[in-house]
Amino acid sequence: MKSNVRGFTIIELLMAMAVFSFVMVIIVAAFMQLMSGYRQGVTNQKTQNLNREILVQMTRAAHDSSTLTVSADNSHVCFGDSQYDYDQTNGNLYLGERSANCSSVAANRKNLISDDLKVLKFVVDPRSSSNTANPVVLGANVELTIATRNEDLLDDSGQACDPTKAGSQYCSITTIKTAVGLRGE
């Protein structure tokens, strides 16, 4: 007696599994690429937002002030009673109450930089009036560069991301330059 029951051969099953595996590899690779782009975008957004927030805060402090004091090495910058301390060694920027003559560490200071980011550059260049006999400080040009804290992702200069050092972490560097004016300008 002949049976009409038909099934798949082992070769047909192996072929189906190979096609299914190939499709799954493509889907997983596409998903991983999408997640990688998302993580890079989040890292870039974080550095840009923090940079912008600090400069907005600094601009407000300048607008509420009529004085600007900058130490020779840009490690202490005072707008009125607000003092920004830049620690180049650890890449942190602090905000606190102005010290005497804006020459030492501020009182009651708090770190403005998150643990996974650091300040690469903080420059405040005062702008004075054109009156050479009695120059008056009108404001300052401010440059702030924030980057991811992982030095392994930076190039040899330490000022740019090295694209050959990619991995599960991402490098982001954001520089913002702006002019701030003191009250009355």
KEMAR-216287 format. One line per field, with one value per residue (C-alpha): residue number from 1; residue in three letters; x, y, z. Coordinates in steps of 0.001 Angstrom, whole numbers, plus 500000, padded with zeros to 6 digits. Example, Ala and Ser with C-alpha at 12.3 -4.5 7.8 and 13.67 -1.06 7.14 Angstrom:
REM KEMAR-216287
num = c(1,2)
residuo = c(ALA,SER)
c1 = c(512300,513670)
c2 = c(495500,498940)
c3 = c(507800,507140)
//
This chain:
REM KEMAR-216287
num = c(1,2,3,4,5,6,7,8,9,10,11,12,13,14,15,16,17,18,19,20,21,22,23,24,25,26,27,28,29,30,31,32,33,34,35,36,37,38,39,40,41,42,43,44,45,46,47,48,49,50,51,52,53,54,55,56,57,58,59,60,61,62,63,64,65,66,67,68,69,70,71,72,73,74,75,76,77,78,79,80,81,82,83,84,85,86,87,88,89,90,91,92,93,94,95,96,97,98,99,100,101,102,103,104,105,106,107,108,109,110,111,112,113,114,115,116,117,118,119,120,121,122,123,124,125,126,127,128,129,130,131,132,133,134,135,136,137,138,139,140,141,142,143,144,145,146,147,148,149,150,151,152,153,154,155,156,157,158,159,160,161,162,163,164,165,166,167,168,169,170,171,172,173,174,175,176,177,178,179,180,181,182,183,184,185)
residuo = c(MET,LYS,SER,ASN,VAL,ARG,GLY,PHE,THR,ILE,ILE,GLU,LEU,LEU,MET,ALA,MET,ALA,VAL,PHE,SER,PHE,VAL,MET,VAL,ILE,ILE,VAL,ALA,ALA,PHE,MET,GLN,LEU,MET,SER,GLY,TYR,ARG,GLN,GLY,VAL,THR,ASN,GLN,LYS,THR,GLN,ASN,LEU,ASN,ARG,GLU,ILE,LEU,VAL,GLN,MET,THR,ARG,ALA,ALA,HIS,ASP,SER,SER,THR,LEU,THR,VAL,SER,ALA,ASP,ASN,SER,HIS,VAL,CYS,PHE,GLY,ASP,SER,GLN,TYR,ASP,TYR,ASP,GLN,THR,ASN,GLY,ASN,LEU,TYR,LEU,GLY,GLU,ARG,SER,ALA,ASN,CYS,SER,SER,VAL,ALA,ALA,ASN,ARG,LYS,ASN,LEU,ILE,SER,ASP,ASP,LEU,LYS,VAL,LEU,LYS,PHE,VAL,VAL,ASP,PRO,ARG,SER,SER,SER,ASN,THR,ALA,ASN,PRO,VAL,VAL,LEU,GLY,ALA,ASN,VAL,GLU,LEU,THR,ILE,ALA,THR,ARG,ASN,GLU,ASP,LEU,LEU,ASP,ASP,SER,GLY,GLN,ALA,CYS,ASP,PRO,THR,LYS,ALA,GLY,SER,GLN,TYR,CYS,SER,ILE,THR,THR,ILE,LYS,THR,ALA,VAL,GLY,LEU,ARG,GLY,GLU)
c1 = c(500000,501214,501147,500414,502006,504683,507137,510194,513505,516493,517982,514830,514892,518562,517899,514973,517088,519941,517610,515973,519408,520603,517503,517920,521592,520566,517818,520120,522890,520429,519123,522674,523521,520363,521170,524747,523527,521079,523789,526074,523233,522524,526217,526374,523156,524414,527636,525792,523082,525537,527687,524661,523306,526612,526935,523328,523996,527204,525417,522778,525481,527163,523899,523234,526709,528587,532055,534202,537436,539509,542640,545691,545319,541491,541162,538976,536356,534029,530886,529854,529349,529396,532704,533555,536583,538154,540245,542347,543743,540432,538442,535782,534112,532680,530291,530348,530402,533130,536368,538417,539770,538559,541979,541272,538742,535123,533111,530143,531007,529312,530578,528747,530167,528737,531030,531147,532082,534968,535973,538801,538945,537566,538658,537152,538618,537403,536253,536992,535756,537856,538634,542367,542593,539913,539014,535881,535196,532001,531819,533775,534196,533721,534836,533850,534743,533210,534071,533436,535715,537218,540704,541128,538683,540606,543432,547039,546374,543533,541383,539560,537847,539846,537575,539852,539143,535485,533812,530766,531478,531276,533321,531765,533356,531322,532727,530606,531910,529782,530001,528473,527817,527834,524853,524632,526307)
c2 = c(500000,503434,506289,509851,511444,513856,515803,517922,516383,517184,519251,521354,521957,522958,525359,526976,527365,528939,531478,532292,532708,535003,537204,537328,538373,541252,542353,542213,544117,546827,547089,547335,550087,551965,551715,552817,555943,556611,556359,558666,561175,561073,561674,564633,566103,565832,567755,570421,570906,571193,573646,575782,575676,576854,579704,580811,580803,582774,585274,585842,586380,588925,590780,590978,592355,595558,594100,591413,590056,587385,585782,585663,581924,581985,579698,582233,584400,586673,588394,590495,588083,584929,583145,580429,578280,576212,573262,572218,569199,567369,569235,570605,573993,575241,578051,579653,582855,585309,585101,588154,589760,586722,585170,582003,579167,580321,579666,577279,576168,573398,571438,572305,569331,565810,562867,561603,564982,567407,570918,570972,574741,577710,581154,584471,587448,590788,593450,597054,600372,602109,604978,604462,607083,605412,601951,600383,596628,596166,592402,589391,586909,583440,580128,576853,573389,570319,566716,563185,562373,559173,560265,556952,558221,561449,561928,562619,566354,565623,568209,566076,562709,559934,558034,554970,554475,553588,551146,550886,554408,557529,560673,564091,567535,570738,574256,577359,580887,583843,587442,588456,591989,593468,595384,598856,597965)
c3 = c(500000,499012,501441,500205,503257,502170,504320,503960,503211,505376,502553,502258,506030,505934,503042,504905,508029,506018,504378,507732,509387,506593,506933,510718,510382,508114,510520,513576,511732,510700,514267,515671,513174,514132,517854,517214,515437,518254,520934,518928,518602,522340,523103,520687,522064,525644,524932,522922,525552,528426,526472,525642,529224,530687,528210,528790,532534,532002,529751,532431,535049,532751,532076,535837,536471,535801,536445,534854,536283,534509,535948,533663,533043,532669,535684,537528,535814,537778,536579,539574,542493,540324,539849,537332,538207,535429,536612,533619,535441,535732,533065,535406,535456,538744,539625,543042,545034,544104,546084,547057,543885,541901,542431,544409,544445,544759,547897,547795,544298,542365,539388,536163,534229,534412,535203,531614,530072,530528,529509,526988,526597,528522,527360,528392,526530,527935,525448,526372,525038,522399,524780,525320,528075,530195,528829,530245,530116,528120,528010,526852,524070,525510,524030,525679,524385,526023,525124,526256,529180,527716,526538,524702,522072,521383,518899,519938,520336,522762,520979,518391,518184,516557,514146,514235,517947,517618,519926,522117,523468,521381,521221,520909,521031,520965,520816,521226,520887,521916,523028,526334,527409,530848,532217,530751,527452)
//
